[in-house]
Amino acid sequence: MAGGTHKPRDLVNPAPGWLSERSWTDILTLAALDKFADFAVEFSHHVTKFQQIFDSAEPHRSDDDDSALLRY
């Protein structure tokens, strides 16, 4: 997705302390794919849980069963 120009929403980065602007732009760009159309909004609503995944040494072993996150 490097070099992409599709950015359908202009939402403020909900976690500038740990999520770079480049990463946030990449998340916004995901909306170009139907499956991820609402991902940026969902990310903003669940930013604490996403930070836990981001900070985890073993994110693939998360036992979180939050249905909003499991969609992705």
Phi and psi in degrees as a GROMACS rama.xvg file:
@    title "Ramachandran Plot"
@    xaxis  label "Phi"
@    yaxis  label "Psi"
@TYPE xy
-59.3647  134.748  ALA-2
87.0724  2.67879  GLY-3
-64.8486  150.227  GLY-4
-117.974  -3.25703  THR-5
-82.5039  114.149  HIS-6
-139.841  84.3041  LYS-7
-69.2298  -27.5759  PRO-8
-119.95  151.814  ARG-9
-116.988  75.6244  ASP-10
-97.7489  146.852  LEU-11
-73.9383  137.724  VAL-12
-58.012  118.311  ASN-13
-79.4231  -6.54185  PRO-14
-144.113  59.8803  ALA-15
-64.0486  -16.3301  PRO-16
-70.8054  -26.1738  GLY-17
-133.984  -11.022  TRP-18
-112.241  116.047  LEU-19
-66.5556  158.653  SER-20
-61.845  -36.9651  GLU-21
-62.0877  -43.8154  ARG-22
-65.5099  -40.3091  SER-23
-64.65  -40.3393  TRP-24
-62.693  -39.6576  THR-25
-62.6122  -39.8932  ASP-26
-63.7977  -43.0718  ILE-27
-62.5272  -36.932  LEU-28
-68.4709  -25.7963  THR-29
-56.4047  -24.3706  LEU-30
-59.8741  -15.9396  ALA-31
-66.4055  -20.1343  ALA-32
-98.0322  128.07  LEU-33
-50.3992  -43.9764  ASP-34
-59.0086  -28.6855  LYS-35
-109.194  19.26  PHE-36
-54.5284  -36.8453  ALA-37
-108.72  11.7307  ASP-38
-60.8481  -43.3309  PHE-39
-61.4756  -40.5974  ALA-40
-67.715  -44.3061  VAL-41
-62.9043  -40.5122  GLU-42
-57.4874  -46.0992  PHE-43
-61.3839  -36.4986  SER-44
-74.6723  -23.1763  HIS-45
-123.34  33.2205  HIS-46
-59.2017  -34.7271  VAL-47
-64.7939  -43.6095  THR-48
-66.326  -39.7076  LYS-49
-66.1793  -34.1655  PHE-50
-66.3102  -38.2409  GLN-51
-60.7375  -41.0862  GLN-52
-65.4396  -45.02  ILE-53
-60.1164  -41.4076  PHE-54
-81.2102  -14.7538  ASP-55
-70.159  140.362  SER-56
-74.1545  -21.3026  ALA-57
-135.254  67.2247  GLU-58
-61.4796  -27.7107  PRO-59
-71.502  -10.8631  HIS-60
-101.407  12.3014  ARG-61
-58.8051  134.927  SER-62
-100.276  14.6712  ASP-63
-71.2308  128.828  ASP-64
-110.283  29.1386  ASP-65
-63.7673  113.878  ASP-66
-61.4061  -28.9605  SER-67
-64.8454  -34.7367  ALA-68
-81.756  -31.5221  LEU-69
-67.5454  -19.8494  LEU-70
-62.4969  -23.0426  ARG-71
